[in-house]
Structure formats: C-alpha cells, structure tokens
Amino acid sequence: MGIAVALLALMAVGLAIFMSYSQTTADKQDIRDYLERKGASNIIVHWDWPISSRNNHFYTIEYTDSRGVRCKTECVGTGGKIHWSEPPEA
C-alpha cells in the first residue's frame, strides 16, 4: 500500500511539472509572437519560477525594439493569456 501511494504522489508531481513546463513554453511563444508583430528582435524571455504560482507564471523579457533600443519589461501568463503591467512599445 505504501509503495502505491508513493508512486501516485510521484506521478502527480511529474504531471504538475509537465503541465507547468507546457504552459511556460506556450506563454514564451505567445510573448515572442506579440513582440515580433510589433517589430521587436533579439527577444529573451526568462521565466521567474521562484515567484510564480500554479496559475500565474511571471516573466522578465528583454528585447530590441524597432528603433534599435534595448528594452526590458515584465508580464504574467495566466492560462494562455499574457497580461502586461505596461504593454511594450516595440
């Protein structure tokens, strides 16, 4: 019985890690797509995992805007939607 419970717990942790990774991968692509449509390049998206929660993933983004200026901003991904504290002017 103890091994079965431990195995189920391990599977639950593995599933949670997989789901979080999948969400951050999708969020990062959405962020890149948004900035590229605005003319940005050299986009680096960093997931701030220590301050993220189960439903909210926090990101720090660096990019070069369409004028060639290096910029830095932050946003939150929540279930497939990106929320910008200040929408980037790329």
Secondary structure, 3 states (H helix, E strand, C coil): CHHHHHHHHHHHHHHHHHHHHHHHHHHHHHHHHHHHHCCCEEEEEEECHHHCCCCCEEEEEEEECCCCCEEEEEEEEECCEEEECCCCCC
